[in-house]
Amino acid sequence: MTEEESILAKFFEAENRRNWVEYEKYLSDQVEWTFFTPKGRRMVKGKKNYMETMKRIYADNNARFTVISMASSGNNIVMAELEMGTRRSVDIFEFQNGLIHREREYYDDIYWLEQFGQESNVTIPVNIDQKIKDAIRNICERIGHIKNWAIDGSSSLALQGIDIMPNDVDILTDKDGAYEIQETFKEFIVKPVSRSSNARYESHYGVLSLGGVRVEIMGDLRVFRNGQWSSLQNPETVKVKKVRFLGMEMPVVSVESQVESGYFLERIKRDTHWPIFPK
């Protein structure tokens, strides 16, 4: 456990015990807390406002949360996956001088469905270029009949409200699905699907170009991480959820699954518009 992870564990424990005197010790005076929900983005600035917001949230509320996982980037950044009842969130913390300086929190939509009674699982992508939107629409309209597929990678995260800017679309499927999707888009093939591998990835892999957007097909993906190969990844082995976008419902690989695979932290560290990740 890194020093920052140890501090964060104490911070979380103080929150669960409502020990606000202890809790406040771990915050910088200029702390910023941004949280993203299906209803949009909110920001709280300054230690005083942060503390007032937390006390208001927990007024007459005895609920406790569980830390599912924590991971560090090596740049004073810690990612934590938290669970409270049916609510899950992914939180990114930046530390300065041993104190929490910035937090970004992303909520699982199940919590918002229960709290606000929305009829459908609607998220509001923050940064999706029109060409990416057109490619996603094309994909959903043409392969809706195929059973085993889901949008993965950065486009999937953006569709779930994560503030990143995708520049391509990844489709996760199984072996048979990879070749079926290729056949559906045979006029757009850049690289035919075949069994491919390199030092990091193995899959039935191919590339399409839809309106100038790179679309990568990955069937039965395996990833080499932490010295070993993962088990097969396809929509039967990862958590898939449905979101509504462009007037249609579409399957996406959940944020939780991308946290577990390590992709989430890896991807947002590459996104240079994030101020908490220095170049």
C-alpha positions in Angstrom: 0.0 0.0 0.0 1.4 3.4 -1.0 1.6 6.4 1.4 -1.3 8.0 -0.5 -3.4 4.8 -0.3 -2.8 4.6 3.4 -3.9 8.2 3.9 -7.0 7.5 1.8 -7.9 4.5 3.9 -7.8 6.7 7.0 -9.9 9.3 5.2 -12.5 6.8 4.2 -12.6 5.3 7.7 -13.1 8.8 9.2 -16.0 9.4 6.8 -17.7 6.1 7.7 -17.4 7.0 11.4 -18.5 10.6 10.8 -15.4 11.8 12.5 -15.3 15.1 10.8 -12.4 16.5 12.8 -10.2 13.7 11.7 -11.7 13.7 8.1 -10.8 17.4 7.6 -7.2 16.8 8.3 -6.7 15.0 5.0 -8.0 17.8 2.8 -6.0 20.7 1.4 -7.5 24.2 1.8 -8.0 24.5 -2.0 -9.5 21.0 -2.5 -11.8 20.6 -5.5 -14.4 17.8 -5.7 -16.1 17.2 -9.1 -18.8 14.6 -9.4 -20.4 13.3 -12.6 -23.9 11.9 -12.7 -26.6 11.2 -15.4 -27.9 14.7 -14.5 -24.7 16.4 -15.3 -21.5 17.7 -13.6 -21.2 19.5 -10.2 -18.1 21.0 -8.5 -17.4 21.9 -4.9 -14.4 24.1 -4.2 -12.5 24.8 -1.0 -12.3 22.8 2.3 -15.1 24.7 3.9 -17.6 24.0 1.1 -16.4 20.4 0.9 -17.0 19.8 4.6 -20.4 21.5 4.5 -21.5 19.4 1.5 -20.4 16.1 3.2 -22.2 16.9 6.4 -25.3 17.7 4.5 -25.1 14.5 2.5 -24.8 12.4 5.7 -27.4 14.3 7.8 -29.7 11.6 9.2 -27.9 9.0 7.2 -26.1 6.1 8.9 -25.0 4.3 5.7 -21.4 3.1 5.4 -19.5 2.3 2.3 -17.0 -0.4 1.4 -13.7 0.1 -0.5 -13.8 -2.5 -3.3 -10.3 -1.7 -4.7 -7.6 1.0 -4.8 -4.8 1.5 -7.3 -2.1 4.1 -7.6 -0.6 5.6 -10.8 2.8 6.6 -9.3 2.1 10.3 -9.8 0.4 11.0 -6.5 -2.8 9.7 -8.0 -5.0 7.1 -6.4 -8.2 5.5 -7.9 -10.7 3.9 -5.6 -13.8 1.9 -6.4 -16.5 2.3 -3.6 -19.8 0.7 -2.9 -22.7 1.8 -0.7 -25.7 -0.4 -0.9 -26.6 -0.5 -4.6 -24.5 2.6 -5.4 -21.1 2.2 -6.8 -18.6 5.0 -7.7 -15.1 5.3 -9.1 -13.1 8.1 -7.5 -9.8 9.6 -8.7 -7.8 11.5 -6.0 -4.8 13.8 -6.6 -2.5 14.4 -3.7 -0.3 17.4 -3.0 2.0 17.6 0.0 0.3 14.6 1.5 -3.2 16.1 1.3 -6.2 15.5 -1.0 -6.1 18.3 -3.5 -8.5 17.2 -6.2 -11.2 14.5 -6.4 -13.3 13.4 -9.4 -16.2 11.0 -8.7 -18.2 9.0 -11.2 -21.4 7.3 -10.1 -22.9 4.1 -11.3 -26.3 4.8 -12.8 -28.2 2.2 -10.8 -28.1 4.6 -7.8 -29.6 7.4 -9.8 -32.3 5.2 -11.2 -33.4 4.3 -7.7 -33.1 7.8 -6.3 -34.7 9.7 -9.2 -37.0 7.2 -10.8 -35.7 7.6 -14.4 -37.4 5.4 -16.8 -34.3 4.5 -18.8 -30.6 4.4 -18.1 -29.6 7.7 -19.6 -26.1 9.2 -19.4 -24.8 12.4 -21.0 -21.5 11.9 -22.7 -19.2 14.9 -22.1 -16.8 14.7 -25.0 -17.9 12.8 -28.1 -17.1 14.2 -31.6 -19.8 14.1 -34.2 -17.9 11.6 -36.3 -17.7 9.2 -33.3 -21.4 9.7 -32.8 -22.1 8.8 -36.4 -19.9 5.7 -36.2 -21.7 4.6 -33.1 -25.1 5.1 -34.7 -23.9 3.1 -37.8 -22.7 0.3 -35.6 -25.8 0.0 -33.5 -28.1 0.2 -36.6 -26.3 -2.5 -38.5 -25.3 -5.1 -35.9 -28.2 -4.9 -33.5 -29.1 -8.4 -34.7 -25.8 -9.9 -33.4 -26.2 -11.2 -29.9 -22.8 -11.0 -28.3 -21.2 -7.5 -28.6 -20.6 -4.3 -26.6 -18.9 -1.0 -27.1 -15.6 -1.0 -25.1 -12.7 1.3 -24.4 -12.8 5.1 -24.4 -16.1 5.4 -26.2 -17.7 3.1 -23.7 -16.4 5.2 -20.8 -17.6 8.4 -22.5 -21.1 6.9 -23.0 -21.2 6.3 -19.2 -20.4 9.9 -18.4 -16.6 9.7 -17.9 -15.0 13.0 -19.0 -12.6 11.7 -21.6 -12.4 12.3 -25.4 -12.5 9.1 -27.5 -10.9 9.1 -30.9 -12.0 5.7 -32.0 -14.6 3.0 -31.2 -13.8 -0.5 -29.8 -16.2 -3.4 -30.2 -15.8 -6.3 -27.7 -17.3 -9.6 -28.9 -16.5 -13.3 -29.0 -14.7 -15.2 -31.8 -17.8 -15.9 -33.9 -19.1 -12.3 -33.4 -15.8 -10.8 -34.7 -16.2 -12.5 -38.0 -19.9 -11.8 -38.2 -19.4 -8.1 -37.6 -16.7 -8.0 -40.2 -19.0 -9.6 -42.7 -21.7 -7.0 -41.9 -19.2 -4.2 -42.6 -17.1 -5.9 -45.4 -17.0 -2.8 -47.5 -15.3 -0.8 -44.7 -12.6 -3.3 -43.8 -9.1 -1.9 -43.3 -7.6 -5.0 -41.6 -9.4 -8.3 -41.9 -10.2 -10.1 -38.7 -7.7 -12.8 -37.8 -6.1 -14.3 -34.8 -3.6 -11.7 -33.7 -1.2 -11.2 -30.8 1.5 -9.0 -29.6 3.3 -8.4 -26.3 0.1 -7.0 -24.7 -3.0 -8.3 -26.5 -4.4 -11.5 -28.0 -7.8 -11.6 -29.8 -9.6 -12.2 -33.1 -8.8 -8.7 -34.2 -9.7 -6.5 -37.2 -10.1 -2.8 -38.1 -12.9 -0.9 -39.9 -13.1 2.7 -41.0 -16.5 4.2 -40.7 -16.7 7.8 -41.9 -13.0 8.3 -41.1 -13.3 6.8 -37.6 -11.2 3.8 -36.7 -13.3 0.9 -35.4 -11.4 -2.0 -33.7 -13.1 -5.4 -33.5 -11.8 -7.6 -30.6 -13.1 -11.2 -30.3 -12.2 -13.2 -27.1 -9.7 -10.6 -26.0 -6.9 -11.5 -23.6 -4.6 -8.9 -22.0 -1.1 -9.3 -20.6 -0.9 -7.3 -17.4 1.0 -7.7 -14.2 3.1 -10.6 -15.6 0.3 -12.8 -16.8 -2.4 -13.2 -19.4 -6.0 -12.5 -18.4 -8.9 -15.0 -19.0 -10.9 -14.5 -22.2 -12.8 -11.2 -22.2 -16.1 -11.0 -24.2 -19.6 -9.9 -23.3 -20.3 -13.2 -21.5 -17.3 -12.8 -19.1 -17.4 -9.0 -18.3 -20.2 -6.9 -17.0 -22.2 -5.2 -19.7 -24.9 -2.6 -19.2 -27.3 -0.7 -21.4 -27.3 3.0 -22.0 -29.5 5.2 -24.1 -27.8 7.5 -26.7 -28.9 8.9 -30.0 -32.4 7.7 -29.3 -31.4 4.1 -29.1 -30.3 1.6 -26.5 -26.8 0.1 -26.8 -24.6 -2.3 -24.8 -21.4 -1.0 -23.2 -18.7 -2.7 -21.1 -19.3 -1.3 -17.6 -16.9 1.1 -15.9 -16.5 -1.5 -13.1 -15.2 -4.1 -15.6 -12.8 -1.6 -17.1 -11.5 -0.7 -13.6 -10.9 -4.3 -12.8 -9.0 -4.9 -16.1 -6.8 -1.9 -15.4 -7.9 -0.1 -18.6 -9.7 2.8 -16.8 -6.7 4.2 -15.0 -4.4 3.5 -18.0 -6.8 5.4 -20.4 -7.4 8.5 -18.3 -3.7 8.9 -17.7 -3.2 9.1 -21.5 -5.9 11.8 -21.8 -3.8 15.0 -21.7 -6.8 17.3 -21.2 -7.1 16.0 -17.6 -5.4 18.5 -15.4 -4.6 16.0 -12.7 -2.4 14.0 -14.9 0.8 15.9 -15.8 2.4 15.2 -19.2 
